[in-house]
Amino acid sequence: MSAEQGKKTSGYLFLAAGAMFLVAAYIGHLTAFWGVGTMFLLLGVACLVKGRDKSPE
């Protein structure tokens, strides 16, 4: 598994975790989970951007 593939997988897992935290925050009316979910989503996006293919042009 290459480093880029690992970052992509991590990015998708961070996005999934963030979505689960946001669902839990919505269902349980837990304010703190909104921030945690948002940060996991941002970490997932950052991992996906770093793992993106850099094709030479």
One Martini backbone bead per residue (centre of mass of N, CA, C, O) as a GRO file, in nm:
protein
   57
    1MET     BB    1   0.094   0.038   0.025
    2SER     BB    2   0.073   0.350  -0.030
    3ALA     BB    3   0.076   0.662   0.096
    4GLU     BB    4  -0.166   0.771  -0.067
    5GLN     BB    5  -0.361   0.541   0.002
    6GLY     BB    6  -0.355   0.589   0.311
    7LYS     BB    7  -0.469   0.879   0.302
    8LYS     BB    8  -0.736   0.809   0.170
    9THR     BB    9  -0.839   0.614   0.382
   10SER     BB   10  -0.821   0.813   0.616
   11GLY     BB   11  -1.009   1.024   0.497
   12TYR     BB   12  -1.265   0.844   0.486
   13LEU     BB   13  -1.267   0.777   0.792
   14PHE     BB   14  -1.291   1.068   0.893
   15LEU     BB   15  -1.558   1.128   0.750
   16ALA     BB   16  -1.722   0.907   0.891
   17ALA     BB   17  -1.673   1.002   1.181
   18GLY     BB   18  -1.792   1.285   1.145
   19ALA     BB   19  -2.075   1.193   1.064
   20MET     BB   20  -2.133   1.039   1.328
   21PHE     BB   21  -2.105   1.281   1.518
   22LEU     BB   22  -2.331   1.452   1.386
   23VAL     BB   23  -2.557   1.252   1.436
   24ALA     BB   24  -2.524   1.240   1.744
   25ALA     BB   25  -2.573   1.543   1.788
   26TYR     BB   26  -2.859   1.548   1.672
   27ILE     BB   27  -2.994   1.324   1.842
   28GLY     BB   28  -2.861   1.418   2.142
   29HIS     BB   29  -2.807   1.722   2.180
   30LEU     BB   30  -2.477   1.762   2.140
   31THR     BB   31  -2.263   2.020   2.121
   32ALA     BB   32  -1.968   1.900   2.122
   33PHE     BB   33  -2.002   1.714   1.861
   34TRP     BB   34  -1.990   1.931   1.643
   35GLY     BB   35  -1.685   1.995   1.666
   36VAL     BB   36  -1.575   1.710   1.629
   37GLY     BB   37  -1.705   1.652   1.353
   38THR     BB   38  -1.579   1.890   1.201
   39MET     BB   39  -1.280   1.810   1.246
   40PHE     BB   40  -1.298   1.535   1.104
   41LEU     BB   41  -1.377   1.649   0.830
   42LEU     BB   42  -1.123   1.825   0.791
   43LEU     BB   43  -0.920   1.592   0.810
   44GLY     BB   44  -1.029   1.434   0.568
   45VAL     BB   45  -0.983   1.652   0.355
   46ALA     BB   46  -0.678   1.680   0.402
   47CYS     BB   47  -0.605   1.387   0.328
   48LEU     BB   48  -0.721   1.393   0.039
   49VAL     BB   49  -0.547   1.624  -0.067
   50LYS     BB   50  -0.267   1.488  -0.005
   51GLY     BB   51  -0.355   1.211  -0.177
   52ARG     BB   52  -0.345   1.338  -0.436
   53ASP     BB   53  -0.283   1.342  -0.755
   54LYS     BB   54   0.029   1.450  -0.918
   55SER     BB   55   0.005   1.546  -1.224
   56PRO     BB   56   0.185   1.603  -1.490
   57GLU     BB   57   0.190   1.894  -1.732
   0.00000   0.00000   0.00000
